[in-house]
Amino acid sequence: MNFEELVVVTRRLALEAGQKIMEIYNADDFDVKVKSDDSPVTEADEAADALIAAGLRAAFPDVMLVTEEQADSHSAKGETFLIVDPLDGTKEFINRRGDFTVNIAYVKDGTPIRGIVYAPARDRMFYTLADGSAVEEAGPFALDAAGEVTPIRVAQSDNAALLVVASKSHRDQATDDYINKYNVKDLKSAGSSLKFCLVATGEADLYPRVGRTMEWDTAAGHAVLSGAGGQVVRFDDHTPLTYGKEGFANPFFIAHAPSVELKKA
């Protein structure tokens, strides 16, 4: 993989998809359907997916592609692939809450090593550079040239006063029970893969997820967090979260700054 090219291509595709998503988001109305797993899908999901998938297949025809909105890709087998969630946070999108993201990642040998997370309604974009380090780019965003980028790094966490971020749409008692094991200074809610990015920038120390996710939901945010010095581990045994699993389904997990003293489930 040519990582310089990967950065240029995925950044441009994320921005183009974000433009398409915002056109639909700002319309008076848009179609919402229900998929076979009872999750919602909008015309924005489908339009962004078509754009990103075509761009990735043109640029990297020899790399396996897995994308949420193309069910035939979910039976693919391998540990090295591109993986896409064209609109993570569909419920946030439908309810016009803004916390939705475009996600593109490259997984090598079961580990997300490059990725981009773009939140078009929030004007925030996070990605890994060719060397794997993570940055946040300041808007306004031009398609063909990156603007000012700032390296991002996880916090040196104070375990007596942790900043925790949790899901906005999927918060439950099990999540709260786990969070209550820590000394929490502040607890905020955020949608979609933005939670990984808040840990990556040091705006949060810990993001536990006790609930269903798929690899396309997490891979890009995982890559950004790793590039900022963070970690994503399984909830049950704190071993690294891996990718290329059967059906691309994730176990529960914890994303965190390494200085956080993790509690057992």
Secondary structure, 3 states (H helix, E strand, C coil): CCHHHHHHHHHHHHHHHHHHHHHHHCCCCCCEEECCCCCEEEHHHHHHHHHHHHHHHHHCCCCCEEECCCHHHHHCCCCCEEEEEEEECHHHHHCCCCCCEEEEEEEECCEEEEEEEEECCCCEEEEECCCCCEEEECCCCCCCCCCCEEECCCCCCCCCCEEEEEECCCCCHHHHHHHCCCCEEEEEEECCCHHHHHHHCCCCCEEEECCCCEHHHHHHHHHHHHHCCCEEEECCCCCECCCCCHHHECCCEEEECCCCCCCCC
